[in-house]
Amino acid sequence: MLSIIICEDDQIQRTELNKIIENYVMIEELNMHVQLSTDNPNEVIRYVEENKIKNGIYFFDIDLQASMNGIELAAEIRKLDGLGKIIFVTTHEEFAPLTFIYKTEALDYILKDDVAHFKNRVIEALNHTNKQYFSENNTQEIFLKIKIGNQIQFIPIKEVMFIETSTNSHRLKLHLENRTIHFYDKIENLDIYPDYLYRTHKSYLVNINNIVLLDKTDRSCTFSNGEKAFVSVRKIKKLEQKLISIGKKV
């Protein structure tokens, strides 16, 4: 289920936005829900961090009358949820250029003053996000998106053996069949494909489809290219169940 999060300091406007979203989601039976609606940007950050929200849908007012504005909040959320969809809902048209400066990659910028089209724009944002998310996650070929320098690379999930953290802060090592790629990111940001990748340890994210051997004695799993990754004690049983569920013998 996709999580919808609203941050709007005006209670009346926040209630109205909630109503538009919840009514449409209910009528269309969309697989999404308003998980948080608040006027506090710090509460939004805390909620996303604690619940590890991925692919969220965020509706942010810009002038929040708080410690940070909506654009600054969006920039922080982008660090936590790289694939989330951010929609600004505001009366301040003049702030639109700042969304590019802060690299928020906003999906839309909806003006509250445009009463005639406000509801339709909100609905369009929900429909676009729903269609894009479920089409991406139901295609035959799934890709892992990573950023190397100024370039974005899409790696087929089927080629991934595992991902591990490095001693360097926020640096990851992606193990493919015949090569490795070093890049900067947080491992939790890539933990968004539960049918393919599983967190066996705080430092390892493995592709369960490419595991050929699970050794419960030395707590490791071996991949089709011969490499091994560590499995923590509390994750052994769960990994074993996942492997059995996809028809692998353990």
C-alpha positions as a Markdown table, in Angstrom:
| # | Residue | x | y | z |
|---|---|---|---|---|
| 1 | Met | 0.0 | 0.0 | 0.0 |
| 2 | Leu | 1.3 | 3.5 | -0.9 |
| 3 | Ser | 1.5 | 5.9 | 2.0 |
| 4 | Ile | 0.2 | 9.4 | 1.6 |
| 5 | Ile | 1.6 | 12.1 | 3.9 |
| 6 | Ile | 0.2 | 15.7 | 4.2 |
| 7 | Cys | 1.9 | 18.7 | 5.8 |
| 8 | Glu | -0.2 | 21.8 | 5.8 |
| 9 | Asp | -0.3 | 24.4 | 8.5 |
| 10 | Asp | -3.9 | 25.7 | 7.8 |
| 11 | Gln | -6.2 | 23.3 | 9.5 |
| 12 | Ile | -9.2 | 24.1 | 7.3 |
| 13 | Gln | -7.2 | 23.6 | 4.1 |
| 14 | Arg | -5.6 | 20.4 | 5.5 |
| 15 | Thr | -9.0 | 19.0 | 6.3 |
| 16 | Glu | -10.3 | 19.8 | 2.8 |
| 17 | Leu | -7.2 | 18.2 | 1.2 |
| 18 | Asn | -7.6 | 15.1 | 3.4 |
| 19 | Lys | -11.3 | 14.8 | 2.4 |
| 20 | Ile | -10.5 | 15.1 | -1.4 |
| 21 | Ile | -7.9 | 12.4 | -1.2 |
| 22 | Glu | -9.7 | 10.0 | 1.1 |
| 23 | Asn | -12.9 | 10.2 | -0.8 |
| 24 | Tyr | -11.2 | 9.6 | -4.1 |
| 25 | Val | -9.1 | 6.7 | -2.8 |
| 26 | Met | -12.2 | 5.1 | -1.3 |
| 27 | Ile | -14.4 | 5.5 | -4.4 |
| 28 | Glu | -11.7 | 4.2 | -6.8 |
| 29 | Glu | -10.4 | 1.6 | -4.4 |
| 30 | Leu | -6.8 | 2.6 | -4.8 |
| 31 | Asn | -4.1 | 0.8 | -2.9 |
| 32 | Met | -3.0 | 3.9 | -0.9 |
| 33 | His | -3.9 | 5.6 | 2.4 |
| 34 | Val | -3.4 | 8.9 | 4.2 |
| 35 | Gln | -0.9 | 7.7 | 6.9 |
| 36 | Leu | -0.1 | 11.1 | 8.4 |
| 37 | Ser | -1.7 | 14.6 | 8.2 |
| 38 | Thr | 0.1 | 17.3 | 10.2 |
| 39 | Asp | 1.3 | 20.9 | 10.4 |
| 40 | Asn | 4.6 | 19.9 | 11.8 |
| 41 | Pro | 7.5 | 19.2 | 9.2 |
| 42 | Asn | 9.6 | 17.6 | 11.9 |
| 43 | Glu | 6.9 | 15.1 | 12.6 |
| 44 | Val | 6.9 | 14.2 | 8.9 |
| 45 | Ile | 10.6 | 13.5 | 8.8 |
| 46 | Arg | 10.4 | 11.5 | 12.0 |
| 47 | Tyr | 7.5 | 9.4 | 10.7 |
| 48 | Val | 9.2 | 8.7 | 7.4 |
| 49 | Glu | 12.4 | 7.7 | 9.2 |
| 50 | Glu | 10.8 | 5.5 | 11.8 |
| 51 | Asn | 8.5 | 3.7 | 9.3 |
| 52 | Lys | 11.0 | 3.6 | 6.5 |
| 53 | Ile | 8.5 | 4.9 | 4.0 |
| 54 | Lys | 9.4 | 4.2 | 0.4 |
| 55 | Asn | 7.5 | 5.3 | -2.7 |
| 56 | Gly | 5.4 | 7.7 | -0.6 |
| 57 | Ile | 3.1 | 10.4 | -1.9 |
| 58 | Tyr | 3.7 | 13.8 | -0.2 |
| 59 | Phe | 1.4 | 16.8 | -0.3 |
| 60 | Phe | 3.3 | 19.8 | 1.2 |
| 61 | Asp | 2.3 | 23.4 | 1.6 |
| 62 | Ile | 5.3 | 25.7 | 1.1 |
| 63 | Asp | 4.7 | 28.4 | 3.8 |
| 64 | Leu | 4.4 | 26.1 | 6.9 |
| 65 | Gln | 5.0 | 28.8 | 9.5 |
| 66 | Ala | 7.5 | 26.4 | 11.1 |
| 67 | Ser | 11.2 | 25.7 | 11.6 |
| 68 | Met | 11.4 | 24.8 | 7.9 |
| 69 | Asn | 9.3 | 25.6 | 4.8 |
| 70 | Gly | 7.8 | 23.0 | 2.5 |
| 71 | Ile | 10.6 | 23.1 | 0.0 |
| 72 | Glu | 13.2 | 22.5 | 2.7 |
| 73 | Leu | 11.1 | 19.7 | 4.0 |
| 74 | Ala | 10.8 | 18.2 | 0.5 |
| 75 | Ala | 14.6 | 18.3 | 0.2 |
| 76 | Glu | 15.0 | 16.3 | 3.5 |
| 77 | Ile | 12.3 | 13.8 | 2.4 |
| 78 | Arg | 14.1 | 13.3 | -0.9 |
| 79 | Lys | 17.1 | 12.1 | 1.0 |
| 80 | Leu | 15.0 | 9.5 | 2.9 |
| 81 | Asp | 12.6 | 8.4 | 0.1 |
| 82 | Gly | 14.3 | 8.8 | -3.3 |
| 83 | Leu | 11.4 | 7.4 | -5.2 |
| 84 | Gly | 8.7 | 9.3 | -3.4 |
| 85 | Lys | 6.3 | 11.7 | -5.3 |
| 86 | Ile | 6.2 | 15.2 | -3.9 |
| 87 | Ile | 3.3 | 17.6 | -4.7 |
| 88 | Phe | 3.4 | 21.2 | -3.6 |
| 89 | Val | 0.1 | 22.7 | -2.7 |
| 90 | Thr | 0.4 | 26.5 | -2.1 |
| 91 | Thr | -0.7 | 30.0 | -2.8 |
| 92 | His | 2.9 | 31.1 | -3.5 |
| 93 | Glu | 3.4 | 30.7 | -7.3 |
| 94 | Glu | 6.6 | 32.8 | -7.0 |
| 95 | Phe | 8.3 | 30.0 | -5.0 |
| 96 | Ala | 8.2 | 27.5 | -7.9 |
| 97 | Pro | 11.8 | 28.1 | -9.1 |
| 98 | Leu | 13.1 | 27.2 | -5.6 |
| 99 | Thr | 11.9 | 23.6 | -6.1 |
| 100 | Phe | 14.6 | 23.2 | -8.8 |
| 101 | Ile | 17.3 | 24.9 | -6.7 |
| 102 | Tyr | 16.6 | 22.4 | -3.8 |
| 103 | Lys | 16.4 | 19.5 | -6.3 |
| 104 | Thr | 13.1 | 18.3 | -4.9 |
| 105 | Glu | 12.0 | 16.7 | -8.3 |
| 106 | Ala | 8.4 | 17.6 | -7.6 |
| 107 | Leu | 5.7 | 15.9 | -9.4 |
| 108 | Asp | 3.3 | 18.9 | -9.4 |
| 109 | Tyr | 2.9 | 22.4 | -8.1 |
| 110 | Ile | -0.8 | 23.0 | -7.4 |
| 111 | Leu | -2.1 | 26.5 | -6.6 |
| 112 | Lys | -4.8 | 26.7 | -4.0 |
| 113 | Asp | -6.2 | 29.9 | -5.5 |
| 114 | Asp | -7.1 | 28.0 | -8.6 |
| 115 | Val | -10.3 | 26.7 | -7.0 |
| 116 | Ala | -11.9 | 25.4 | -10.2 |
| 117 | His | -9.0 | 23.1 | -11.0 |
| 118 | Phe | -7.6 | 22.3 | -7.5 |
| 119 | Lys | -9.5 | 19.1 | -6.8 |
| 120 | Asn | -8.8 | 17.8 | -10.4 |
| 121 | Arg | -5.1 | 18.5 | -10.1 |
| 122 | Val | -4.9 | 16.6 | -6.8 |
| 123 | Ile | -6.8 | 13.6 | -8.3 |
| 124 | Glu | -4.5 | 13.7 | -11.4 |
| 125 | Ala | -1.5 | 13.5 | -9.1 |
| 126 | Leu | -2.9 | 10.4 | -7.3 |
| 127 | Asn | -3.8 | 8.7 | -10.6 |
| 128 | His | -0.4 | 9.4 | -12.1 |
| 129 | Thr | 1.4 | 8.1 | -9.1 |
| 130 | Asn | -0.8 | 5.0 | -8.8 |
| 131 | Lys | -0.4 | 4.2 | -12.5 |
| 132 | Gln | 3.4 | 4.7 | -12.6 |
| 133 | Tyr | 4.1 | 2.8 | -9.4 |
| 134 | Phe | 2.1 | -0.3 | -10.3 |
| 135 | Ser | 3.2 | -0.4 | -13.9 |
| 136 | Glu | 6.8 | -0.2 | -12.8 |
| 137 | Asn | 6.3 | -3.0 | -10.2 |
| 138 | Asn | 4.5 | -5.3 | -12.5 |
| 139 | Thr | 6.8 | -5.3 | -15.5 |
| 140 | Gln | 8.7 | -8.4 | -16.3 |
| 141 | Glu | 12.1 | -6.7 | -16.1 |
| 142 | Ile | 12.8 | -4.9 | -12.8 |
| 143 | Phe | 15.7 | -2.5 | -12.5 |
| 144 | Leu | 17.7 | -1.2 | -9.6 |
| 145 | Lys | 18.3 | 2.6 | -9.9 |
| 146 | Ile | 21.6 | 3.8 | -8.7 |
| 147 | Lys | 23.5 | 7.2 | -9.1 |
| 148 | Ile | 27.1 | 7.3 | -9.9 |
| 149 | Gly | 28.5 | 10.8 | -10.0 |
| 150 | Asn | 26.1 | 12.8 | -12.2 |
| 151 | Gln | 24.9 | 9.7 | -14.0 |
| 152 | Ile | 21.8 | 7.5 | -13.3 |
| 153 | Gln | 22.2 | 3.8 | -14.1 |
| 154 | Phe | 19.5 | 1.2 | -14.2 |
| 155 | Ile | 20.8 | -2.3 | -13.3 |
| 156 | Pro | 18.5 | -5.3 | -14.0 |
| 157 | Ile | 17.6 | -6.9 | -10.6 |
| 158 | Lys | 18.3 | -10.3 | -12.0 |
| 159 | Glu | 22.0 | -9.4 | -12.4 |
| 160 | Val | 22.4 | -8.4 | -8.8 |
| 161 | Met | 24.0 | -10.8 | -6.3 |
| 162 | Phe | 24.1 | -8.6 | -3.3 |
| 163 | Ile | 24.8 | -5.1 | -2.0 |
| 164 | Glu | 27.0 | -4.4 | 1.0 |
| 165 | Thr | 28.1 | -1.3 | 2.9 |
| 166 | Ser | 31.6 | 0.0 | 3.0 |
| 167 | Thr | 33.8 | 1.4 | 5.7 |
| 168 | Asn | 33.4 | 4.7 | 4.0 |
| 169 | Ser | 30.3 | 6.6 | 5.1 |
| 170 | His | 27.3 | 6.1 | 2.8 |
| 171 | Arg | 29.4 | 4.2 | 0.2 |
| 172 | Leu | 28.0 | 0.9 | -1.1 |
| 173 | Lys | 29.4 | -2.0 | -3.1 |
| 174 | Leu | 27.1 | -3.6 | -5.6 |
| 175 | His | 28.1 | -7.2 | -6.5 |
| 176 | Leu | 27.0 | -8.3 | -10.0 |
| 177 | Glu | 27.7 | -11.6 | -11.7 |
| 178 | Asn | 31.1 | -10.6 | -13.1 |
| 179 | Arg | 31.8 | -7.2 | -11.7 |
| 180 | Thr | 31.3 | -4.8 | -8.8 |
| 181 | Ile | 30.2 | -1.2 | -8.7 |
| 182 | His | 31.0 | 1.4 | -6.0 |
| 183 | Phe | 28.6 | 4.2 | -5.4 |
| 184 | Tyr | 27.2 | 6.5 | -2.7 |
| 185 | Asp | 23.8 | 5.9 | -1.1 |
| 186 | Lys | 22.3 | 4.4 | 2.0 |
| 187 | Ile | 21.5 | 0.7 | 1.9 |
| 188 | Glu | 18.0 | 1.2 | 3.3 |
| 189 | Asn | 17.2 | 3.4 | 0.3 |
| 190 | Leu | 17.6 | 0.4 | -2.0 |
| 191 | Asp | 15.5 | -1.9 | 0.2 |
| 192 | Ile | 12.4 | -1.4 | -1.8 |
| 193 | Tyr | 11.9 | -4.6 | -3.7 |
| 194 | Pro | 10.8 | -7.2 | -1.1 |
| 195 | Asp | 10.1 | -9.9 | -3.8 |
| 196 | Tyr | 13.7 | -9.8 | -4.9 |
| 197 | Leu | 16.0 | -8.2 | -2.3 |
| 198 | Tyr | 16.2 | -9.1 | 1.4 |
| 199 | Arg | 18.1 | -7.5 | 4.2 |
| 200 | Thr | 20.0 | -10.4 | 5.8 |
| 201 | His | 22.1 | -8.1 | 8.0 |
| 202 | Lys | 22.5 | -4.4 | 8.6 |
| 203 | Ser | 25.3 | -4.4 | 6.1 |
| 204 | Tyr | 23.9 | -6.7 | 3.4 |
| 205 | Leu | 21.0 | -6.7 | 1.0 |
| 206 | Val | 20.8 | -9.9 | -1.0 |
| 207 | Asn | 19.0 | -11.1 | -4.1 |
| 208 | Ile | 17.2 | -14.2 | -2.9 |
| 209 | Asn | 16.8 | -15.5 | -6.5 |
| 210 | Asn | 20.6 | -15.8 | -7.0 |
| 211 | Ile | 21.3 | -17.7 | -3.8 |
| 212 | Val | 22.4 | -21.3 | -4.4 |
| 213 | Leu | 23.4 | -22.3 | -0.8 |
| 214 | Leu | 22.4 | -21.2 | 2.7 |
| 215 | Asp | 24.9 | -22.4 | 5.3 |
| 216 | Lys | 23.2 | -22.0 | 8.7 |
| 217 | Thr | 26.4 | -23.1 | 10.5 |
| 218 | Asp | 28.6 | -20.3 | 9.5 |
| 219 | Arg | 25.6 | -18.0 | 8.8 |
| 220 | Ser | 26.3 | -17.2 | 5.2 |
| 221 | Cys | 24.6 | -17.5 | 1.8 |
| 222 | Thr | 26.5 | -18.3 | -1.4 |
| 223 | Phe | 25.4 | -16.9 | -4.8 |
| 224 | Ser | 25.5 | -18.2 | -8.3 |
| 225 | Asn | 28.8 | -16.4 | -9.0 |
| 226 | Gly | 30.5 | -18.1 | -6.0 |
| 227 | Glu | 30.5 | -15.0 | -3.7 |
| 228 | Lys | 29.2 | -15.1 | -0.1 |
| 229 | Ala | 27.3 | -12.7 | 2.1 |
| 230 | Phe | 26.7 | -12.7 | 5.9 |
| 231 | Val | 23.4 | -13.5 | 7.5 |
| 232 | Ser | 22.6 | -12.4 | 11.0 |
| 233 | Val | 21.3 | -14.9 | 13.6 |
| 234 | Arg | 17.8 | -13.4 | 13.7 |
| 235 | Lys | 17.5 | -13.4 | 9.9 |
| 236 | Ile | 18.5 | -17.0 | 9.2 |
| 237 | Lys | 15.0 | -18.5 | 9.7 |
| 238 | Lys | 13.3 | -15.8 | 7.7 |
| 239 | Leu | 15.7 | -16.1 | 4.8 |
| 240 | Glu | 15.2 | -19.9 | 4.8 |
| 241 | Gln | 11.4 | -19.4 | 4.6 |
| 242 | Lys | 11.9 | -17.0 | 1.7 |
| 243 | Leu | 14.1 | -19.4 | -0.2 |
| 244 | Ile | 11.6 | -22.2 | 0.3 |
| 245 | Ser | 8.7 | -20.0 | -0.9 |
| 246 | Ile | 10.4 | -19.5 | -4.3 |
| 247 | Gly | 11.1 | -23.2 | -4.7 |
| 248 | Lys | 14.8 | -23.4 | -3.6 |
| 249 | Lys | 16.1 | -26.3 | -1.6 |
| 250 | Val | 17.8 | -25.4 | 1.7 |
